[in-house]
Amino acid sequence: MTRILAINGGSSTLKFALFDAETLRREASDRIDVVSAERGGAAEGLIGRIAARVPLRDLAGVGHRIVHGGLELSEHARITPELLEKLSDARPLDPTHLPFEISLIDAISRVAPGVPQVACFDSALFRDLPRVAQLLPIPRAYLDRGIRRLGFHGLSYSYLRGELRRVAGDAAASGRVILAHLGAGASLAALSGGKPIDTTMAFTPAAGLVMGTRPGDLDPGLLVHLVRSEKMSADALDAFVNAQCGLRGVSGTTSDMKELEARASSDPRAAEAVALFCYQAAKAIGGFAAALGGLDTLVFSGGIGERSARVRREVCARLEFLNVAIDAASNEAHAAVISTPSSRVAVRVIPTDEEIMMARIVRELLEEDA
C-alpha cells in the first residue's frame, strides 16, 4: 500500500495520476476526453485504465476532486456513507460535475472495497473569505440559509499559491496577488497576505468570467426572459447555462481557444469570442486590483493561461494603467516570467497541478488517522 491515486472528474477532461505515497513522486497519469463522459460509461473506462497500471486493492488511498459539495461540505474529508449521502443530496446544485464524481467514488468502492477514499473540495480554500466578498445581493432569508459566494478552483489555487512562494519567495507570495486559472472553466482569485480575499466564481462555477461553455456573470433578467419567452424548464435552463454559452455560444462553433485563435483571422465570430474572453478577464483583474488596493503579482495558469500567448498579450495590454508590461519574446516562449524588468507588476506563468494537491490532502488525512 505504497501509492496514492488522485482522480480529477471535475475538469474538462477526466484525469488521474498515481503517486508514491511517501515521496509523492508522480508515477503515472492519463486522461479521457470529456466526450467519453457524454457517451456514458466513462467511470468504468477510467477505472479500467487505472487498474491496468496498478492493483487498486493495494492503494493506500484515493483522492477525488469534488467541485461543488453543496452548502454543508467544504472541508477535505474521508468519504463515509454519511458524506456520500450529503453529496447525493447536493446533486441539484451541480448536475454538470457531481453525478459523475459520485459515480467514480462508487466505481472505486466496487472494485477496491476498503481502500480509503477522500473528498477534496474545490471550495475549501474559500471558506474564510471576508464577509463582504461572501455576500450575494439576495434576500436575507437565503443568506441565512448559507447561500453565498463559495468559490471554486481551490485545489488549483492552493497549488499555485505554494508554487509562487517556492519560485518567487515569501514576500511575493504574501503580497497583492491575482491568480488567473484560465481554461474551459475560468476564474480569478485575489490573495493578500497569502489568503484569498475574493474570487470570481460564486454559488456555482457558472459565475464570473466567460468560459468554454458557461457565460460567467449574466444579466439575471435575461434568464427570466428566456424562461418566459422560450418556455424553458429548469433542466433546459441548466443546459443553456452550462453547455451552450461562453466561447461555444459566441463563436457558434467551438469552445476550444486554440481552434478559435486559428480561425480568428477568417471568422469574425471566432474573433469576437477571443476578444470577449480577453476583455472580460482584463476587466475582472482590474476590479480585483481595486479590491486589493493595487497589484504586485499576476499569475496565468490553466490550459489557456499556460498555453495561449495571444490571450496573455491581449489581457495584459488592457492592464497598462496598472503599469503591467510584458516582454513579447518571453510571452511567445511561454517563459516562467513574462513581465519586463520595468514592469510594476510581476507577471508569471505557472502550470497548475490539481492532482498533486489531492495526493497531499490524502496523505495528510491518512497520517492523521494513523
matplotlib code that plots the C-alpha trace (Angstrom):
import matplotlib.pyplot as plt

x = [0.0, 2.5, 0.6, -2.0, -4.4, -5.8, -8.9, -10.0, -13.5, -14.3, -12.1, -12.9, -11.1, -11.2, -7.8, -6.0, -2.5, -0.7, 1.8, 4.3, 2.7, 5.9, 7.6, 4.5, 6.6, 4.2, 4.4, 1.7, -1.1, -3.7, -6.8, -10.1, -11.8, -15.0, -16.8, -16.4, -18.4, -21.2, -21.4, -21.7, -19.5, -16.7, -16.4, -15.8, -13.5, -11.4, -11.2, -10.2, -7.3, -6.2, -6.5, -4.2, -1.5, -1.8, -3.7, -6.4, -6.8, -3.2, -3.7, -3.1, -5.8, -7.8, -8.5, -11.4, -11.8, -15.3, -16.2, -19.4, -20.1, -23.3, -23.9, -22.6, -19.4, -16.4, -13.6, -11.5, -12.6, -12.6, -15.6, -18.1, -21.6, -22.9, -20.7, -21.7, -25.4, -24.8, -23.1, -26.0, -28.4, -26.3, -26.6, -29.1, -26.6, -24.0, -25.6, -22.6, -19.9, -21.3, -23.2, -20.1, -17.8, -20.1, -20.1, -16.3, -16.4, -18.9, -16.8, -13.7, -15.8, -16.9, -13.5, -11.5, -13.6, -11.9, -9.5, -9.8, -11.3, -11.1, -13.2, -11.0, -13.3, -12.7, -14.4, -12.3, -9.8, -12.5, -14.3, -13.0, -13.4, -14.2, -17.9, -18.3, -16.9, -19.2, -22.4, -24.7, -27.2, -30.2, -32.9, -31.5, -33.6, -31.4, -28.2, -29.2, -29.6, -25.9, -26.3, -23.2, -20.1, -18.5, -15.7, -14.1, -10.8, -9.5, -7.2, -5.6, -5.2, -3.8, -1.1, -0.4, 0.0, 2.6, 4.4, 4.5, 6.1, 8.6, 9.7, 9.4, 9.8, 7.7, 7.5, 5.9, 3.5, 2.4, 1.9, -1.1, -1.6, -4.1, -4.1, -5.8, -6.9, -8.0, -9.2, -12.5, -13.5, -12.1, -11.8, -9.7, -8.6, -7.3, -4.9, -3.5, -1.1, -1.3, -5.0, -7.9, -10.0, -12.2, -12.8, -14.9, -17.0, -19.8, -22.5, -21.9, -19.0, -21.1, -20.5, -17.6, -15.6, -16.6, -15.7, -15.7, -19.4, -20.5, -21.4, -19.9, -21.8, -25.0, -28.0, -30.5, -33.3, -32.2, -32.8, -36.2, -36.9, -35.8, -38.0, -41.0, -40.4, -38.8, -40.8, -37.5, -37.7, -35.1, -33.2, -33.2, -32.0, -29.2, -28.2, -28.2, -26.0, -23.5, -23.3, -24.5, -22.9, -19.4, -16.9, -19.0, -22.1, -20.5, -18.4, -21.2, -18.6, -16.3, -15.2, -11.6, -9.4, -6.7, -9.2, -10.8, -7.4, -6.7, -10.0, -10.0, -8.5, -11.2, -14.2, -15.5, -17.5, -14.3, -12.5, -15.3, -15.2, -11.5, -11.8, -14.7, -12.7, -9.7, -11.8, -13.7, -10.5, -8.8, -11.8, -12.1, -8.3, -8.8, -11.6, -9.6, -6.7, -9.1, -10.2, -6.5, -5.5, -3.0, -1.3, 2.2, 1.9, -0.3, -0.1, -1.5, -2.4, -4.9, -4.9, -5.4, -3.4, -0.4, -0.6, -2.1, 0.4, -2.3, -4.6, -1.9, -0.8, -4.3, -5.2, -2.0, -2.4, -5.5, -3.6, -1.1, -2.9, -1.5, 2.0, 1.8, 4.4, 5.3, 8.2, 6.9, 9.6, 9.2, 5.5, 5.7, 8.2, 5.8, 8.6, 8.1, 8.3, 6.9, 7.0, 9.7, 12.2, 10.5, 7.0, 5.5, 3.7, 5.5, 3.6, 4.3, 3.2, 2.8, 1.4, -1.1, -1.4, -4.6, -3.7, -0.6, -2.8, -5.2, -2.4, -1.1, -4.5, -5.0, -1.6, -2.3, -5.6, -4.2, -1.4, -3.9, -5.9, -2.8]
y = [0.0, 2.5, 4.5, 7.3, 7.7, 11.2, 11.3, 14.6, 14.1, 17.8, 19.0, 19.5, 16.1, 13.2, 12.8, 10.6, 10.5, 7.9, 9.0, 7.3, 7.7, 8.5, 10.9, 12.0, 11.4, 11.1, 7.6, 7.6, 9.8, 9.6, 11.4, 10.6, 13.1, 14.6, 13.3, 9.9, 11.0, 12.3, 8.9, 7.2, 4.5, 7.0, 5.9, 2.3, 3.3, 5.5, 2.8, 0.3, 2.4, 2.8, -0.9, -1.6, 0.4, -0.6, -3.2, -1.0, -3.0, -2.2, 1.6, 3.5, 5.9, 7.6, 11.3, 12.7, 16.3, 17.4, 20.7, 21.5, 20.0, 21.9, 24.2, 21.8, 20.3, 22.4, 20.7, 17.9, 14.7, 10.9, 9.6, 7.9, 6.7, 9.8, 12.1, 10.3, 10.8, 14.5, 14.6, 12.9, 15.4, 18.2, 16.8, 19.5, 22.2, 20.9, 18.5, 19.1, 17.6, 16.0, 13.0, 11.8, 12.5, 10.3, 7.6, 7.5, 7.1, 4.3, 2.6, 2.6, 1.2, -1.7, -2.7, -1.8, -2.1, -1.0, 1.4, 4.8, 7.5, 11.2, 14.1, 17.1, 20.1, 22.8, 25.4, 24.6, 27.4, 30.0, 29.0, 32.1, 34.8, 38.2, 38.5, 41.3, 39.0, 36.2, 38.2, 37.9, 40.6, 38.4, 38.4, 37.9, 34.7, 33.0, 34.3, 33.0, 29.5, 29.7, 30.7, 32.8, 33.0, 29.6, 29.9, 27.1, 26.0, 26.0, 23.0, 24.8, 28.0, 26.2, 24.7, 28.0, 29.8, 27.3, 27.4, 31.2, 31.0, 28.4, 30.2, 33.9, 33.8, 34.7, 38.4, 37.9, 35.2, 37.5, 40.5, 41.6, 38.6, 37.7, 34.1, 33.5, 30.0, 30.3, 27.2, 25.6, 26.6, 30.1, 32.1, 34.5, 34.6, 37.6, 37.0, 39.3, 38.1, 34.7, 34.4, 34.6, 37.8, 37.3, 35.1, 35.4, 32.2, 32.4, 30.0, 27.8, 27.5, 29.2, 32.7, 35.1, 35.0, 33.9, 30.2, 27.4, 26.7, 28.8, 32.5, 33.8, 36.7, 37.2, 39.5, 37.5, 39.3, 37.5, 34.2, 35.3, 36.4, 33.0, 31.1, 33.2, 33.5, 30.1, 28.2, 26.8, 24.3, 24.2, 21.4, 23.3, 26.4, 24.4, 23.1, 26.6, 28.0, 25.1, 23.8, 26.3, 29.6, 31.0, 30.7, 28.0, 30.1, 33.3, 31.6, 29.3, 26.6, 25.5, 26.2, 25.4, 28.5, 27.1, 26.5, 29.9, 31.6, 29.7, 30.8, 34.4, 35.9, 34.5, 34.0, 37.2, 35.2, 33.4, 36.7, 38.1, 35.1, 35.5, 39.3, 38.8, 36.3, 38.6, 41.7, 40.1, 38.7, 42.0, 43.8, 41.4, 41.7, 45.5, 45.1, 42.7, 45.1, 47.7, 45.2, 44.5, 48.2, 47.5, 44.6, 43.1, 39.8, 38.3, 34.6, 33.0, 29.3, 26.7, 25.3, 28.7, 30.8, 28.4, 27.9, 31.0, 33.8, 35.7, 35.7, 36.8, 39.5, 40.9, 40.7, 42.5, 45.1, 46.3, 46.5, 49.1, 51.5, 49.2, 49.5, 46.0, 45.4, 42.1, 41.1, 39.9, 37.2, 35.8, 35.7, 33.8, 31.4, 30.8, 31.7, 31.4, 35.2, 37.3, 40.8, 43.2, 44.4, 47.8, 46.4, 47.4, 44.1, 40.7, 38.6, 34.9, 31.7, 28.7, 25.4, 24.1, 20.6, 19.8, 16.1, 16.6, 18.8, 15.9, 13.5, 15.8, 16.1, 12.3, 11.7, 14.3, 12.8, 9.2, 10.3, 12.0, 8.7, 6.5]
z = [0.0, -1.2, -3.8, -3.7, -6.6, -7.5, -9.7, -11.2, -12.6, -12.4, -15.2, -18.9, -19.3, -16.9, -15.4, -13.0, -11.5, -9.4, -6.7, -4.4, -1.0, 0.7, -1.7, -3.7, -6.9, -9.9, -11.3, -13.9, -15.3, -18.0, -19.2, -21.0, -23.3, -21.9, -25.0, -23.4, -20.4, -22.7, -24.3, -20.9, -19.3, -18.6, -15.0, -15.9, -18.7, -16.4, -13.6, -16.3, -17.4, -13.8, -13.0, -15.9, -14.2, -10.6, -8.4, -7.0, -3.8, -3.0, -2.9, 0.3, -0.6, -3.4, -3.6, -5.6, -6.8, -5.7, -7.4, -5.5, -2.1, -1.5, 1.4, 4.1, 2.7, 2.2, 4.2, 2.8, 4.5, 4.3, 2.3, 4.6, 3.8, 5.6, 3.5, 0.3, 1.2, 1.6, -1.8, -3.3, -1.8, -3.4, -6.9, -8.0, -7.2, -9.7, -12.2, -14.5, -12.2, -9.1, -10.5, -12.4, -9.4, -7.3, -10.0, -9.8, -6.0, -6.4, -9.0, -6.8, -3.9, -6.1, -7.4, -4.3, -1.2, 1.9, 0.2, 1.9, -0.3, 0.3, -0.9, -1.9, -2.1, -4.6, -2.4, 0.8, 0.1, 0.2, 3.4, 5.2, 2.5, 4.0, 4.7, 2.2, -0.5, 0.5, 0.4, -2.6, -3.2, -2.4, 0.3, 3.8, 4.2, 1.6, 3.1, 6.4, 4.8, 3.8, 0.2, -0.6, -2.7, -2.3, -4.8, -6.9, -8.5, -4.9, -5.5, -8.4, -6.4, -3.4, -5.6, -7.4, -4.1, -2.9, -6.2, -6.2, -2.7, -3.9, -7.1, -6.0, -2.2, 0.8, 0.0, -3.4, -2.1, 0.7, -1.5, -3.6, -5.9, -8.6, -9.8, -13.1, -13.8, -17.4, -19.2, -20.2, -16.7, -15.9, -12.8, -10.8, -7.2, -5.3, -2.5, 0.1, 2.8, 1.2, 2.0, -0.6, -0.3, -3.3, -6.3, -9.5, -9.3, -6.8, -5.6, -8.6, -11.1, -13.8, -12.4, -13.1, -16.3, -19.8, -20.1, -22.7, -22.5, -19.5, -19.7, -16.4, -15.0, -16.9, -16.5, -14.5, -16.3, -19.5, -17.8, -16.7, -20.3, -21.6, -19.2, -20.3, -24.0, -24.7, -22.0, -20.7, -17.9, -15.1, -17.0, -20.2, -18.4, -16.8, -20.2, -21.6, -18.8, -18.6, -22.2, -24.7, -23.8, -23.4, -26.2, -27.9, -27.8, -29.1, -31.8, -32.8, -33.4, -30.6, -27.0, -27.8, -27.6, -29.8, -32.6, -32.1, -32.4, -35.6, -37.1, -35.8, -38.9, -41.2, -38.9, -37.2, -34.7, -33.5, -33.3, -31.2, -28.8, -28.3, -27.8, -25.3, -23.3, -23.0, -22.3, -19.5, -17.9, -18.0, -16.6, -13.7, -13.0, -12.8, -10.4, -8.2, -8.2, -6.7, -4.1, -3.2, -3.3, -6.0, -7.7, -7.2, -9.0, -11.7, -12.4, -15.5, -15.3, -16.6, -20.1, -21.8, -19.3, -19.7, -23.5, -25.2, -25.7, -27.5, -24.5, -22.1, -24.5, -25.1, -21.4, -20.3, -23.0, -21.1, -17.8, -18.8, -16.3, -13.6, -15.1, -16.4, -19.2, -20.7, -22.9, -26.3, -26.8, -23.3, -23.7, -27.0, -25.4, -22.5, -20.1, -16.4, -16.1, -19.0, -17.5, -18.4, -15.7, -15.7, -15.1, -11.8, -11.7, -11.9, -14.5, -14.3, -16.0, -13.6, -14.7, -12.2, -10.7, -9.0, -8.8, -6.6, -4.3, -3.9, -3.2, -0.5, 1.1, 1.0, 2.6, 5.3, 6.3, 6.3, 8.6, 10.9, 11.1, 11.6]

ax = plt.figure().add_subplot(projection="3d")
ax.plot(x, y, z, "-o")
ax.set_aspect("equal")
plt.show()
